[in-house]
Amino acid sequence: MSVFTDETRERAREIIARYPADRSRSALLPLLHLVQAEEGYVSPAGVAFCAEVLGLNKAQVGAVATFYTMYKRRPTGDYLVSVCTNTMCNVLGGQEVYDTLAEHLGVGHDETTADGKITLEHAECLAACDYGPVMTVNYDFFDGVDPQSARGVVDELRAGGRPMPTRGARLCTLKEMAVQLAGFADERDGAVADGGPGEPTLRGLRLAQEHGISVPGFDPNTPIRSKAEADKAAAEAKARSEAAKPATEPARTAPAASGNGAGPATATTGNAGAGAPATPAQAAGSTTRDVKAPDDKSPEVRAAETRQPDAATAVPDAPGTKVPVDTTAPAPRDAQEAEAAGVAANAPAGDGKPAGDEAGSQERNLKEAEAGTGTGGAGSAVASETGVQK
């Protein structure tokens, strides 16, 4: 079993510290990238390592590692070459590019060359249809490739070179890329590069500009407001709307109930004598504690509470919680009658006897059994619903 370095263990602790103490299992994805950065793939030792530091079992870790294609389950080359063979790239020649590389390298899908340099795979989609056919090397793009240019890239990689991707920084090995995916900065010289959208991506914008097409009322210079600014603008708009409403009938005063010694209670029009309106909790009949509005919580926290509620999470079926219902629950007898009516209205399609058939006979037999008729050898035998004596 491989032993991970102290640096890897220290980085693992740093990754786990990014998450709340009771949400540490959320660190599993970057941890899988971390162990892949050391071994080049997620080995059984890597699965055991992640399970150990997160307090999970190996089956839970393995389920995640086998779900995502970016986690490799067997040794992978220094450079993962992925060729898109999905619809758009395929139409433009992507399959021909893949077939050429497979023959040139002597490997098939998810196989590695004998020198351990390159692992080839076909990809369903690399999300760059406007640059097709495309291929990536360790997830960096080479756009508009053809069989000849793709062969040139892999030949340079096997010779020890690092060709420059069409977009992004210069290439790194798969292990170096896994460190970045684990959430650590790439300290290599030239690891960061600037780049803008290419002409294929901007083609739709150019056509819209040429033909004067735009969204009605769209102002490209409108700044993006912060949440606080948006909330303030919404509050001001609501205040203006309230001020523009016609004046309503003034509230009337209803006398207080006799004997309570309280002063007059106000009641809105249409509810005279009803007193002050009930609070939301009283109206719902719930004893659940108040919970902040969803906007006050991050999406990650809301999702975690939904999937794995803890003692601090308010749930409608918690002990002591009263869940309001619109009507009273039906009596057992009513439920039995409703079930019998439903069975009678839905005759079986075949010869099989559905559950609940001849509910009256069954109920009569049950009553007789409860009364002790025909038991212990006292009295006549009980007739079954088919008329055969038992």
N, C-alpha and C positions, 0 to 999 in steps of 0.2 A: 504494500500500500504506500502511495506517495505521501511524503511528509511536506506540508506547506511551510514556506519560509516565515520567519518572524515578521518580515515586511507585509506579507499577505495577511497574517493574523492581525497586525496592527491596522491595516486598511479595512479589514472586516469589521473591527470594532468601530472604526470611524464611520463606516456605512450604516451600521446599526444605530449609532448615536444620532443619525439624521431623523429618525422616526420616533414618535412617542413611545414611552416604555411599554404600553399595552398594545402597541401596533408594530412590534419589531418584526413580525413575519412579513411585513410589506417590504423589508430589505432583501427578500429572496431573489428578486430579479437582478439587481446589481451584484449581489453576491455570486450568482451563477456566472456572470460575466467576469468577476474577479478570479474565480478558480479556473475559468477558461483562459484567462490571461497568463496563468502560470503553466498550465499543462497543454494548452492548445486545443483542449476539448473538455467537456464536462465528464470526467471519469467517475467510476464508482467511489473513488476516494473523495472526489469533489462533492458528490452528492452527500456522502457521510459527513464531510466537513460542514456543509451548509446546514444539515439537519442538527449537528451538534451545537453550533453557535446560536441557532435560532430556537432550539428546543422543539423541533419538529421530528417526525419520523421520516425515514428515507423514502417511503412510498409517496408522501406528500411532496417532497422535493422532486422526486423522479417524475411525478405527474406534471409538474410545471416544466421541467427540463425537456420532456418529450413533446410538449405542446408547441413550443416556439422553435421555428426552424433556425434561428440565429444561435441556438445552443447545440453544438455538435456533440454527438454521443460516441464518436470514435476519432482517433488522431486525424488532424486536418493539416494541410500544408501551410506554408508561410503565407501563401496568397490564395484567397478564395475567389475564384473567377466565376461569376454568376451571369449567365446569358438569358435575357428575357425572351421567352418563346410564347408569350401570350398573344392575343389576337392582333393588336396593332403592330407590335414588333415582328410578329410572325409574317404578316402580310408584307412587311417591308424587308424581310429577309433574315429575321432572327433565327429561325430554325436552321437555315443554311450556315449561319455563323457558328451555331452550336455544333452542328455535324462536322464542320471543318476542324474546329478545335478538338473535338473528341477523337477524330482520326489522327490529327497531328500530334496530340499528346499521348494517344494510346490508352485513354481512360474513358469511362462512362460517367453517368450521373453520380455525384457524391463519391467519386473515386479520386485517389491521389496518385500523382506521378511517382515513379520509383525513387527519384531523388528527393522526395518530400517537399518539393517547392510549391506545387500547384495542386489545388483541389478544384475540380470542375463540377458545376451544377447548373441545371436549367431552372430558371425562376419563372413563376407564374406571372408576376407583374412587378416591375421595379418603379412604378409610379413616375415614369418620364416618357409618356406616350408621344409628346411633341418633339422628342429628340430621337425617336426610334430609327433603326434598331439600336438598343443600348445594352451595354454590359457593365458590370461593376467589378472592381478588384478591391476586396475588403471594404465593400460598400461605398467606394468612391467611383464616380461615374465616368465612363467613356462613351460619348454620344456619337450617334450616326456611324456606327462601326459597320464594316463589311468583312468578309472572310479574310482578306489580305491584311487589313489594319489590325484585326483581332489577333492574327498569328504573329504580327510584329510585336504586339504588347506582351504576349506570353513568352516569346523568344527573348525579349529584353529582360523580363523577370527571371527567367532561367539562367541568363548570363550574369545575373547579379545586379542589374540596373533597376532603377525605379522610375518608370515612365510617368510623365505628368498627366494627371487626370484632366478631362475637359473642364470640369468645374471642381473647385475646392483646392485643398493643400496637397502637397506631394504625398505619395503613398507611404504607408507604414505596414508592418507585418500584422497578421491577424491577432497575435498576442498583444501588440501595442494598441491596436484598435479596441480590443476587449477592455483594456485599462480605461480608455476614454468612455466606453459604454458603461463602465462601472461607476462613472461619475468623477474621474480624476483628470486634471488638465494634462495635456500633452506638452511636455517641456522641450521637445526637439526643436531645433532651429527650422524655421519654415513650416512648422506644424499648423500654423493658422494662416489663412489666406482670405482676402476679400474677393468678392465676386458678385455680379449683378445678374438679373434675369437675361437669358439669351433671347435672340430674335424670334425663335419659334414660340416661346412663351408669350412674347409681346405682340405676336401677329394679330390676335383678336383685338387688342387695344388699338393697334394701328388702323385696322379696318373700321372700328367704331369712330375713330377720329376723322378718317377720310370721309365717311358717310354721315357725320353729324349725329351719331347715335349715342344717347346717354340716358341715364335714369332721370325721370321727370323730377325737377327741383333739386338735382344733385349739385352740391358745391364741393369741388375737390379740396378747397382751402378750409373747409370746416374742421376745426380741431376736434380731436377725440377727447371727450370730457372724462374726468375721473368719476368714480362712483359718488363721491361727496357732492361734486358739482351737479351730477345728474339727479341725485336725490333732492338737492336744493331747488333745481329747476322744476321738478315734478311737484314739490310742495307749493311753489309759487303758482304753478298752473292750476293746482287744485283749489288754492285760495281764491284765485280769480274766478274760477268756475262757480264756487260757492257764493261769491259776492254777486255774480250775475243772475242767480236764481231769484224768482219773485218772492217777495216777503210772504211767509206762511202765517197762518192764524196763530196768535200768541198762545203760549201754553196756559192751561187752566189749572186751578188749584183745587185738589180734592180734599175733603175733610179727613182728618186722621180717624182711624178706627177708635171707637169708644173704649175707654178704660185703659188705654196704653200710655196716656199722658204725653204722647209725642205731638209735635207740632204738625202743621199741615204738610202734606206730601204733594209734590208736584207730579202732574201726569201730562203726557203729551196728548195732542188732539187725537181723538179716536180711541183713547185708552183711559178715559176719565174714571177715577176711582181705583185705578190699577196700582197706583204708587210708583216709586222709582223703578226704572227698567232693571231687570235682572242682569247680573254680571254674566259674561260668557260662560264661566264655570258653572253658575247656577242654572243657566239655560240648558247646558249640555248634560247636567247631572253627573259630571265627572269629578273625580278626586285626584286626577293625575296632575302632577306638578307642572307649573308653567315652563315652557321651553322657548328659548330664544327663536326669533325668526330664522328661517333657513339661510338668509343672506349673511347672518352673523357667523356662520360656520363655513369652513372650506368644503369643497365638494368631496375631498378625500375623507374628511371626518364624517360627513353625512353618509357616504357610501359604507364606511366601516361600521357605523352604528346600525345601519340597515341590515348588513350581512351578519354582524356579530354583536348584538346588543349586550351590554353589561348591566351591572346593578345601577349605574347612574343614568341609564337610558330609559326614558319614559316609554312604556309600551301599553297598549290598550288593555291587555289581559294580565297586567301585573296585579299581585295581591292587593286588595283594598281599592282597586280601580272599578268604578261603576261605569259600565258602558251603556249609553242611552239606546233605547230601542223605540221604533215608531209605534209598534203595537205589542200587546201582550202575547207571549208564546202560546201556541195552540195547546189545548189539553190533549193528553195521550189518546183519549177516545176519538177526538177529532182527527188526530193524525192517522189513526188506524182506519177510520172511515175514508179519509182522503186517499190512503194507499190502496184500499180495497176498490174504490171507485176508479182509480187509475189503472189497476190491473184488469178490471172488468172492461174498461174502454179500449184496452190494447191486447187483443187476443194474440196468442203465439202464432208465429208463421208456420211452425212445424208441429210435429207430434209431441214435442217436449212439453212438460208441464212446468209453467213458470212459477217462481216463488210467489206465495200469496194466493194461489188459485183456491177457489172455494173457501174464502175466508170464513164464511159462516160455519161451515162444518168443522173447520179447525178450531174456531173459538168455542164451539159446543163441546168438542172433545176435551179441550183444555179445561173447561169448567167442570166436566165430569171427573176428570183426573184429579183436579184440586179437591173435589168433594169426596174423593175416595171411593167412587162408585166402581164396583167390579174388582176391587183389590182385596187381597187377603182371603179370597174364596167366599166372600159374603155377598150373595146376590147374583144377578145375572151378569153375563159377560158384556163388556162394552163393545158396541158395534162400531167398526171403523167407518170412515167416510165412504168406503167402497161397498159397505153392506156386508162384509165378511166378518164373522165373529172371531175374536181373538181368544 
